[in-house]
Amino acid sequence: MSKILIPMLASVAVLTLAGCSNSQDSATPSNTEATETSAATTGEVLRIGTEGAYAPFNYTNADGTLGGFDVDIAKALCADMKVTCEITAQDWDGIIPGLKAGKYDAIVAAMSATPERAQQVAFTDPYFSNTLVFLAKKDSAFDPSKDSDINAHSIAAQRATISSQWFEKAYPKADMKLYDTLSNAFLDLGSGRVDAMISDKLPALQWLGSPSGSNYALKGNEIDINDNFAIAVRPGDALQAKINQSLANIKANGIYDKINQQYFSVPSAANTAANTAQTEPTTDNSNDKDVSTETNTKK
């Protein structure tokens, strides 16, 4: 969790597409990236919200453009639907309210499809699977398999994410420190203001590979909570079915795997499950997860 900022044409024609809007509806703000591909010939615009602060899934480049796995998946879906992507960065706490308020038409932001969120939004089929991990200093004796260790240390996590929600339920007595962004949580871990952290696996691995995380390591085993990332749209929006079809298309034609391998090197469990479901129609494997897969690594 790289893109080129391409200004939207002011004369984009107004055409009907459930869940999509024309770029003339509002001016494109500085943190909105409008990406037009050769496939986007209909003049329609699909407005997508992402966080832009959750590498490697979504992040903001130095020049202000948005990049990452989520952004590339969104662009591939837009190309398959023959619409223009307009991708906007939105703080995590406000990302569902922004969708409900009509700020954008879909959320592609490593969002876990939970029953609680499903009361507010409609989710597409999953496009990635996730596990949680603990990390602390390499020389730390911190052992997350021991409740006493968990309760004796300060633990960082990003607010309103699957990792923080799971941790709060599992360890209600723990000293948990919540942060608005994952970057700020990593910053406090790296500076020693907290003892350990719980995170999705892939962002944790990304940070451990950076200079800031060079003295840190994963602690204990991965935590499999049957967590799947999906795209959120407004309830009742026909866009849900359109995205599901395009998601199936890019998985079938190999585009999904190319994007996945660019970031994660091996196929994700969500894609493997979807392919199994296609070859065995009577079996619903959409929520299955191969915990041995390296990318079974938000929110």
C-alpha positions as CSV (number, residue, x, y, z in Angstrom):
1,M,0.0,0.0,0.0
2,S,2.1,4.7,-8.6
3,K,0.1,6.9,-10.1
4,I,0.0,9.9,-12.5
5,L,-2.3,12.8,-11.8
6,I,-4.4,13.4,-14.9
7,P,-6.8,16.4,-14.8
8,M,-10.5,15.5,-15.4
9,L,-12.0,16.8,-18.5
10,A,-14.7,19.5,-17.7
11,S,-16.8,18.3,-20.6
12,V,-17.3,14.7,-19.5
13,A,-20.8,13.7,-20.6
14,V,-23.5,12.9,-18.0
15,L,-24.4,9.2,-18.5
16,T,-26.3,6.9,-16.1
17,L,-24.3,4.3,-14.2
18,A,-25.6,3.1,-10.8
19,G,-23.2,4.3,-8.2
20,C,-21.1,6.4,-10.6
21,S,-21.1,10.2,-10.9
22,N,-19.9,12.7,-13.6
23,S,-16.8,14.7,-12.8
24,Q,-18.8,17.9,-13.3
25,D,-20.7,17.2,-10.0
26,S,-17.9,18.8,-8.0
27,A,-14.4,20.1,-8.5
28,T,-11.6,17.6,-8.1
29,P,-9.7,18.5,-4.9
30,S,-5.9,18.3,-4.6
31,N,-6.0,15.0,-2.8
32,T,-8.1,13.4,-5.5
33,E,-6.5,11.5,-8.3
34,A,-8.4,11.2,-11.6
35,T,-7.1,8.4,-13.7
36,E,-8.3,8.0,-17.3
37,T,-7.4,4.8,-19.2
38,S,-7.8,3.9,-22.8
39,A,-10.6,1.6,-21.8
40,A,-12.5,4.5,-20.2
41,T,-14.4,5.5,-23.3
42,T,-18.0,5.9,-22.0
43,G,-17.5,9.3,-20.3
44,E,-18.6,7.9,-17.0
45,V,-16.8,8.4,-13.7
46,L,-16.5,6.0,-10.8
47,R,-15.6,7.9,-7.6
48,I,-13.5,5.8,-5.2
49,G,-12.4,6.6,-1.6
50,T,-9.3,5.2,-0.1
51,E,-7.2,6.0,2.9
52,G,-3.9,6.8,1.3
53,A,-2.0,5.9,4.5
54,Y,-1.9,2.1,4.7
55,A,1.1,0.8,2.7
56,P,1.3,-1.4,0.8
57,F,-2.4,-1.4,0.2
58,N,-2.8,2.3,-0.2
59,Y,-0.4,5.3,0.3
60,T,0.3,8.8,-0.8
61,N,3.4,9.4,-2.9
62,A,5.7,12.4,-2.3
63,D,4.0,14.2,-5.3
64,G,0.6,13.8,-3.7
65,T,-0.6,11.0,-6.0
66,L,-2.1,7.8,-4.6
67,G,-0.5,4.3,-5.0
68,G,-0.7,0.8,-3.7
69,F,-2.5,-2.5,-4.2
70,D,-6.0,-1.0,-3.6
71,V,-5.4,1.8,-6.0
72,D,-4.2,-0.6,-8.8
73,I,-7.1,-2.9,-8.2
74,A,-9.5,0.1,-8.4
75,K,-8.0,1.2,-11.6
76,A,-8.2,-2.3,-13.1
77,L,-11.9,-2.5,-12.1
78,C,-12.5,0.9,-13.7
79,A,-10.8,-0.2,-16.9
80,D,-12.9,-3.4,-17.1
81,M,-16.1,-1.3,-16.5
82,K,-14.9,1.2,-19.1
83,V,-15.2,4.1,-16.7
84,T,-12.8,6.8,-15.5
85,C,-11.5,6.3,-11.9
86,E,-11.6,9.4,-9.6
87,I,-9.7,8.3,-6.5
88,T,-9.9,10.4,-3.3
89,A,-7.9,10.1,-0.1
90,Q,-10.1,10.1,3.1
91,D,-9.1,9.8,6.8
92,W,-10.0,6.3,8.0
93,D,-12.4,7.5,10.7
94,G,-14.5,9.3,8.1
95,I,-14.3,6.9,5.3
96,I,-17.8,5.2,5.8
97,P,-19.5,8.5,6.6
98,G,-18.0,9.9,3.4
99,L,-19.5,7.1,1.4
100,K,-22.9,7.5,3.0
101,A,-22.8,11.2,2.4
102,G,-22.2,10.7,-1.3
103,K,-18.6,11.9,-1.4
104,Y,-17.6,8.9,-3.4
105,D,-19.3,5.8,-4.8
106,A,-17.2,3.0,-3.4
107,I,-14.5,2.4,-0.8
108,V,-11.4,0.4,-1.9
109,A,-9.2,0.7,1.3
110,A,-8.3,-2.7,2.7
111,M,-11.6,-2.7,4.6
112,S,-12.6,-5.8,6.4
113,A,-16.1,-7.0,5.6
114,T,-17.6,-7.2,9.2
115,P,-21.2,-7.7,10.2
116,E,-21.1,-4.4,12.0
117,R,-20.0,-2.5,8.9
118,A,-22.5,-4.5,6.8
119,Q,-25.3,-2.7,8.7
120,Q,-24.1,0.5,7.1
121,V,-22.7,-0.5,3.7
122,A,-23.0,-3.3,1.1
123,F,-19.9,-5.3,0.5
124,T,-18.7,-6.9,-2.7
125,D,-17.0,-10.3,-3.0
126,P,-13.7,-10.4,-1.1
127,Y,-10.5,-9.4,-2.9
128,F,-7.9,-10.2,-0.2
129,S,-7.5,-12.1,3.0
130,N,-5.7,-10.9,6.2
131,T,-4.1,-12.1,9.4
132,L,-2.9,-10.2,12.4
133,V,0.6,-10.1,14.0
134,F,2.4,-8.7,17.0
135,L,5.7,-6.9,16.7
136,A,8.2,-5.6,19.2
137,K,12.0,-5.0,19.5
138,K,14.1,-7.9,18.4
139,D,15.7,-8.2,21.8
140,S,12.4,-7.9,23.7
141,A,11.2,-10.9,25.7
142,F,7.6,-9.9,24.9
143,D,5.6,-13.1,24.3
144,P,2.0,-12.5,23.1
145,S,1.1,-16.1,23.9
146,K,1.2,-15.2,27.6
147,D,-1.7,-13.0,28.9
148,S,0.6,-11.7,31.6
149,D,3.0,-10.4,29.0
150,I,0.1,-8.7,27.1
151,N,-1.2,-7.0,30.2
152,A,2.2,-5.9,31.3
153,H,3.1,-4.0,28.2
154,S,1.7,-1.0,26.3
155,I,0.3,-2.1,22.9
156,A,-0.2,0.2,19.9
157,A,-2.9,-0.2,17.2
158,Q,-4.8,1.9,14.7
159,R,-8.2,3.0,15.9
160,A,-11.4,1.5,14.5
161,T,-9.6,-1.3,12.8
162,I,-10.1,-5.1,13.0
163,S,-6.8,-5.4,14.8
164,S,-7.7,-3.0,17.5
165,Q,-11.2,-4.3,17.9
166,W,-10.0,-7.9,18.1
167,F,-7.4,-6.9,20.7
168,E,-9.8,-4.9,22.8
169,K,-12.2,-7.9,23.0
170,A,-9.4,-10.5,23.6
171,Y,-7.5,-8.4,26.2
172,P,-9.8,-5.9,27.9
173,K,-7.3,-5.3,30.7
174,A,-4.4,-4.5,28.4
175,D,-2.8,-1.0,28.1
176,M,-3.8,-0.2,24.6
177,K,-2.7,2.9,22.8
178,L,-4.9,3.9,19.8
179,Y,-3.8,6.0,16.8
180,D,-5.6,7.7,14.0
181,T,-3.2,6.3,11.4
182,L,-1.0,3.2,11.2
183,S,2.0,5.5,10.5
184,N,1.6,7.2,13.8
185,A,1.4,3.9,15.6
186,F,4.6,2.7,14.0
187,L,6.2,6.0,14.8
188,D,5.5,5.6,18.5
189,L,6.6,2.0,18.4
190,G,9.9,2.9,16.7
191,S,10.5,5.7,19.2
192,G,9.9,3.5,22.2
193,R,6.8,5.2,23.4
194,V,5.0,1.9,23.3
195,D,6.4,-1.6,24.0
196,A,4.7,-3.6,21.2
197,M,2.1,-3.3,18.5
198,I,-0.6,-5.3,16.8
199,S,-1.1,-4.9,13.1
200,D,-2.2,-6.5,9.8
201,K,0.7,-8.7,8.6
202,L,1.6,-7.0,5.3
203,P,1.9,-3.4,6.6
204,A,3.9,-4.8,9.5
205,L,6.3,-6.6,7.2
206,Q,6.6,-3.4,5.1
207,W,7.5,-1.4,8.2
208,L,10.0,-4.1,9.4
209,G,11.8,-3.8,6.1
210,S,12.3,0.0,6.5
211,P,15.1,1.7,8.4
212,S,12.7,2.6,11.2
213,G,11.8,-1.0,11.8
214,S,15.2,-2.6,11.4
215,N,15.5,-3.3,15.1
216,Y,12.0,-4.9,15.4
217,A,10.6,-8.3,14.6
218,L,7.3,-10.3,14.6
219,K,6.5,-11.9,18.0
220,G,4.5,-15.0,18.4
221,N,2.3,-16.7,15.8
222,E,0.0,-15.1,13.2
223,I,-3.6,-14.6,14.3
224,D,-6.1,-16.0,11.8
225,I,-9.5,-14.3,12.4
226,N,-11.1,-15.2,9.1
227,D,-10.8,-11.6,7.9
228,N,-11.5,-10.7,4.3
229,F,-11.1,-7.3,2.6
230,A,-14.0,-6.2,0.3
231,I,-15.2,-3.1,-1.5
232,A,-17.9,-1.1,0.1
233,V,-20.8,0.6,-1.7
234,R,-24.1,2.1,-0.5
235,P,-26.8,-0.5,0.3
236,G,-29.1,-1.2,-2.6
237,D,-26.6,0.3,-5.2
238,A,-26.5,-1.7,-8.4
239,L,-22.8,-0.9,-8.5
240,Q,-22.2,-3.8,-6.1
241,A,-23.1,-6.3,-8.9
242,K,-21.1,-4.4,-11.5
243,I,-18.0,-4.5,-9.3
244,N,-18.5,-8.2,-8.5
245,Q,-18.6,-8.9,-12.2
246,S,-15.5,-6.8,-13.0
247,L,-13.7,-8.4,-10.0
248,A,-14.4,-11.8,-11.4
249,N,-13.3,-10.7,-14.9
250,I,-9.8,-9.4,-13.7
251,K,-9.3,-12.6,-11.7
252,A,-10.2,-14.7,-14.7
253,N,-8.0,-12.8,-17.2
254,G,-4.9,-12.7,-15.0
255,I,-4.9,-9.0,-14.3
256,Y,-5.6,-9.5,-10.6
257,D,-2.6,-12.0,-10.3
258,K,-0.3,-9.5,-12.0
259,I,-1.2,-6.8,-9.5
260,N,-1.1,-9.2,-6.6
261,Q,2.4,-10.5,-7.5
262,Q,3.7,-6.9,-8.0
263,Y,3.0,-6.3,-4.3
264,F,2.9,-9.7,-2.6
265,S,4.7,-12.2,-4.9
266,V,2.2,-15.0,-4.4
267,P,-1.6,-15.3,-5.0
268,S,-3.7,-14.3,-2.1
269,A,-6.2,-16.7,-0.5
270,A,-9.2,-14.6,-1.5
271,N,-8.3,-15.0,-5.2
272,T,-7.6,-18.8,-4.7
273,A,-11.0,-19.2,-3.0
274,A,-12.8,-17.3,-5.8
275,N,-11.1,-19.4,-8.5
276,T,-12.1,-22.6,-6.6
277,A,-15.7,-21.3,-6.4
278,Q,-15.8,-20.7,-10.1
279,T,-14.6,-24.3,-10.9
280,E,-16.9,-25.9,-8.3
281,P,-20.1,-23.9,-8.4
282,T,-21.8,-25.9,-5.7
283,T,-19.2,-25.0,-3.1
284,D,-19.0,-21.5,-1.5
285,N,-15.4,-20.9,-0.6
286,S,-15.5,-17.2,-0.7
287,N,-14.6,-16.9,3.0
288,D,-12.0,-19.7,3.1
289,K,-8.4,-18.9,3.9
290,D,-5.1,-20.7,3.4
291,V,-3.2,-19.7,6.5
292,S,0.0,-21.0,5.1
293,T,-0.1,-18.4,2.3
294,E,2.4,-15.6,2.9
295,T,0.1,-12.9,1.8
296,N,-2.7,-13.9,4.2
297,T,-1.9,-11.1,6.0
298,K,-6.8,-4.0,7.9
299,K,-9.1,-3.0,8.8
